[in-house]
């Protein structure tokens, strides 16, 4: 094959530093738009994104020219700087992240899940949600090191 082609969907989840509720409603949609724009510049197509007060969910494609770590690093750095210009001088993302593969046949389900975050988190805490993802995907983790 003379051309490299791919279509890899990922569900990316990460929180603010120490899971502090720093994403206020007045900047939420702007942050989401900024993230979509940043990912677009990185050649990643966003299917859904939702910024909760203390964490974010993004369903997007993984560009064939970037590793997950590189994509996340560029996204966090850029969006953290953007948040600081919007009146949050002490804004930081957590050091780590969760990333989960998504089958093309499950896109609608994951997209609906992300779009329903506001309702979902009226009854579920972020830590419980992330633990559930890690368990569903059989990701081994140590509670002592997962939260920062």
N, C-alpha and C positions, 0 to 999 in steps of 0.2 A: 504494500500500500504506500503510495507516494505522499499521502496527506495524513496528518494526525488529527483524529476526530474524537470528541468525547462529549458526554452529557451526564454529569455526575451531580446529583442533587444532595444537598446537605441541610440539616436542621442545626443551626448554630445557636448556642445558648451561653450567655455569660452575664455576670452581675456587676453592679457597682462595687467598689472597694468596700469591704465589710458589710455588704448587702444594705447599704444606707439608701433610703428613699430620696435620691437626689434628682430624679427625672420628674419634674413637675409638669402638670397638664399643659401649662402655657408654652412649654418647649417640646413636648412629646411629639407632635406631628412634624415640627421642624427637624427634630433629630432623626425621625424615621425617614423623612425626605432626604436629609443629608446622607444618611447611610445608604439609601438606594442609589443616590448619585455617586457616592464614593465607590460602591461596588460596581456600578456600571462602568466607571473609569477603569476599574480593574478587570473588566470583561466578564463580570459575574452578573447574571440576570436574577433579579429578586422576584420571587413568587409572592412572598408575604413577609411583613416585618411588623413587630409590635413592641414598643418600649413601655414596659411596666415601670413603676416608680423606682424599683431596685434591680431590675434585670431586663434583658431583651431577648427576643426570639426572632430568628431570621431564617427563612427558607429560601435558599438560593442555589445557583449552580456553582460548582467549583471550576474556575478557569483551568484549562489544561496546562497553562504555563506557570501556575503558582501552586505551592504546597498549601495545605490547610493552615499551617503555622504562619506562613508569610501573609496569607490573606487576612487572617485574624489580627496579626500584628499591625499591618497597614490600616485596617479598619478601626481598631481600638485607638491607635495613636492619633489618627486624623479626627475621629469623632470626639475624643477626649478634649483635644484642642478646641474644637468647635463649641463644645459645652462650656468651656472656660470663657469663651467670648460672649456667651449668652447669660452671664451673671452667676456662674458656678465656679469660682476660682479654685475650689478644692475638689473638683470633680476628677475621679479616677475610676477606671474599670478594674475589676479583680485581675490578678495575674493569669489565672487559668481560664479555661473554657470547656464546654462540652460540645462535641460535634457528633452528629449521628447521620448515617446514610439513610436516604429516603428513596424508595423504589418509585419509579414513574407512575406505577399503578396506585400508589398511596398519596400522591401529591394533593389531591382534593381533601383528603382527611387531615393531613398535616396543615394545609393552608387554613382550613376551617378551625382547627385547634388554635392556631396562632391568632386568627381574627377574633376568637372568642376569649382571649386572655383576660380582658377586664372582668367578665363574669366568672371565669374559672378561678381567678385569684381572690374572689370574695369568700371562697371557702377552702382554698388550698394555698399553703405557704410555699415560697420558692424552694426552700431546702427539701421539702417533701416531694415536690414536683421533680427536682433534679435527681433525687434518690430513686424515684420511680423510673425515670429514663435510664439511669445507669443499670438498674436491675433488669429492666426489659431488654436492654442491649447486652446484658452479661458483661458489663464493664466492672472490673475489680477496682475498688477504691478504698481508701483509708480515711475515715471521718476526721482524723487528726490533721490531715493535709488538704482536704478538699475546700475548706472555707478560708478566705483571707479578707 
